[in-house]
Amino acid sequence: MKLRKNIKSTAKNVLQIEADALRSLIDLIDDDFVACVEHILLCKGRVVVTGIGKSAIIANKIVATLNSTGTPSLFLHAADAIHGDLGMIRKEDFVICISKSGNTPEIKVLVPLLKHLGSKLAALVSQRESFLAEQADFVLHAGITAEACPNNLAPTTSTTVHMAMGDALAICLLECKGFTASDFARFHPGGSLGKQLYLKVGDLAQKNALPVVREDSPLTEVIMEISGKRLGATAVVNHSGELTGIVTDGDLRRMLEQRTDLTGVVAKEIMSSKPKCISVEDYAVRALNLMKTYNITQLVATRGKEIVGFVHIHDLMKEGIV
């Protein structure tokens, strides 16, 4: 029991230290940060992010975030840079070098080489008084009091604030460029995230059959339509073809519980009026949200007043939206 209490205490302490460091980071956003964003916006090349050790991992993440939010970026490992990979940097590129201390041997070798290329250099460092910060054109100061490690050695707090600073940079660039959800979708066509941003109801509804009966259709026809189209429901229309209701398999079960004489039963008697509809132009994720809100499994897909089809919860599950 004591060990468990220690585990909880340690975990909470780590999170508290890192949370405090993140809060302190807010006050470190200065004119250099603004100038850095402005220069990247004007940059005709790419953003090259470099680092070594844990900083290299953070650099990779920042590059991924920048690329996905509309800022073309490349990762350059600091060790590989001094063994031939400097050739990937062009003068018009903007370089961000990440280092907690800014004084490691690899950084001291790399920085003069970067300066020689003529690219603008930003230092993302925890120590403002460092070799890297002094040599850089811009300093993104991500200072910390201590690592969350009890020995103050393992990169924990420092990597957290460096990553957060990278996020702040990426989102500032995103907003300045007017980068929209549609733009984001173009870079994320795969997976559930991408589909939430581009997959529309019409893309799903057109794959399904269109179960529909008239208000005066007999019960047998209603059952056959629901069973045959395999969507668990059928739309109900009037003589003008206008949607007036929906009959689901749940409606059928409730009817059977309430009456034994089924003679002469027609669709209008058992349908639910004012069925939940959604436009074919709406995104599929909105269909999911409506289904959750109303606790239903299908929606009628429409184009104006026209019934186009149905979208079912199973369609969303197949596409990975759920």
C-alpha positions, -999 to +999 in steps of 0.1 A: +000+000+000+028+024+009+045+017-025+013+025-043+010+058-025+046+066-035+038+058-071+008+082-071+028+109-053+057+106-078+034+107-108+016+138-095+048+155-087+061+149-123+030+164-137+030+193-114+066+202-122+059+200-160+026+219-156+044+247-137+070+249-164+044+252-191+027+280-173+060+298-169+065+294-207+037+318-213+057+347-200+087+338-222+068+345-255+086+377-265+095+398-295+120+372-307+092+347-310+071+371-330+101+379-353+107+342-358+072+336-369+073+366-393+105+354-409+092+319-414+061+334-431+084+353-455+107+323-460+109+311-496+124+278-485+115+252-459+118+251-421+146+227-411+145+215-375+176+198-360+187+184-327+205+155-311+194+129-285+159+136-271+159+169-288+161+151-321+129+133-312+112+166-303+125+180-336+108+152-355+075+159-338+077+196-345+085+189-382+054+166-384+032+193-368+045+220-391+040+199-422+005+189-413-004+226-407+009+240-439+045+249-432+069+227-454+095+213-430+124+188-428+141+170-400+179+170-398+197+150-372+225+171-358+250+142-358+242+134-395+244+170-404+281+172-398+286+139-418+271+150-451+235+158-445+241+196-445+236+193-482+199+192-477+199+228-464+196+257-488+203+294-481+166+303-483+157+277-456+150+286-420+168+265-394+156+258-359+181+241-336+169+225-304+191+220-274+184+222-237+219+235-228+229+249-261+265+240-253+269+204-263+299+195-284+278+185-315+260+218-314+293+238-311+305+220-343+272+223-361+262+260-355+292+276-373+285+253-403+248+264-403+258+301-401+282+296-430+253+284-452+236+318-448+202+305-435+185+322-407+189+303-374+166+301-344+177+285-311+151+267-291+169+264-258+163+262-221+195+282-213+195+317-228+231+322-218+246+295-241+267+291-272+237+283-294+216+312-282+244+337-286+250+325-322+214+324-333+194+351-351+164+344-329+161+328-295+130+308-285+136+306-248+120+276-231+136+279-197+130+255-169+137+254-132+144+216-131+137+183-148+110+162-134+136+135-128+146+134-091+182+134-102+175+164-125+191+145-153+165+127-176+151+151-202+114+154-190+104+190-183+128+203-210+114+181-237+078+190-226+084+227-229+103+224-262+075+205-277+049+230-264+070+259-279+070+240-312+032+237-310+028+274-303+050+282-333+031+259-356-003+273-346+008+309-349+019+301-385-013+283-391-034+313-381-013+338-399-017+317-431-054+313-427-050+276-427-085+260-425-100+226-416-103+219-454-066+226-458-059+203-429-080+175-446-059+177-477-028+167-457-047+141-437-067+120-463-061+087-445-074+075-411-104+085-391-091+121-386-090+127-423-123+111-429-139+133-403-127+163-422-137+153-458-161+124-459-196+136-465-230+120-459-236+117-497-205+096-500-221+070-477-257+073-486-251+066-523-237+032-514-270+021-497-303+010-512-332+035-507-360+019-487-392+038-492-430+031-490-461+052-493-483+061-464-510+037-476-486+008-481-497-023-462-477-037-433-464-067-454-449-042-479-433-022-451-417-053-435-404-065-469-389-031-476-371-029-443-359-065-446-349-063-482-329-031-480-312-042-448-310-008-432-334-014-403-358+013-415-378+027-444-388+062-454-425+069-458-437+093-484-471+108-494-487+107-528-465+136-539-433+118-529-426+141-500-411+126-469-436+123-441-422+097-417-400+067-411-407+032-399-379+014-381-377-022-369-381-007-334-415+008-345-425-027-357-416-043-324-435-017-304-465-022-326-465-059-321-464-054-283-494-031-284-518-049-309-526-084-320-549-076-349-527-065-378-554-065-404-554-034-426-524-018-409-507+007-432-474+025-429-489+058-418-504+042-387-470+030-373-445+055-387-427+081-367-435+115-381-408+142-385-379+118-391-344+129-384-327+140-416-293+152-427-281+169-459-259+149-483-235+179-481-230+176-444-199+158-431-203+122-419-190+131-385-221+154-380-243+123-388-225+105-360-231+134-336-268+135-345-272+097-340-256+100-306-278+130-296-310+113-306-299+077-297-308+064-332-289+043-357-299+058-390-307+091-407-325+100-439-301+117-463-317+145-483-308+169-510-332+198-505-366+181-503-355+151-522-348+118-504-314+105-515-309+076-492-300+066-457-268+068-437-265+041-410-243+038-380-227+007-396-215+029-425-197+052-401-182+022-383-168+008-415-152+041-424-136+043-389-156+075-380-169+059-348 
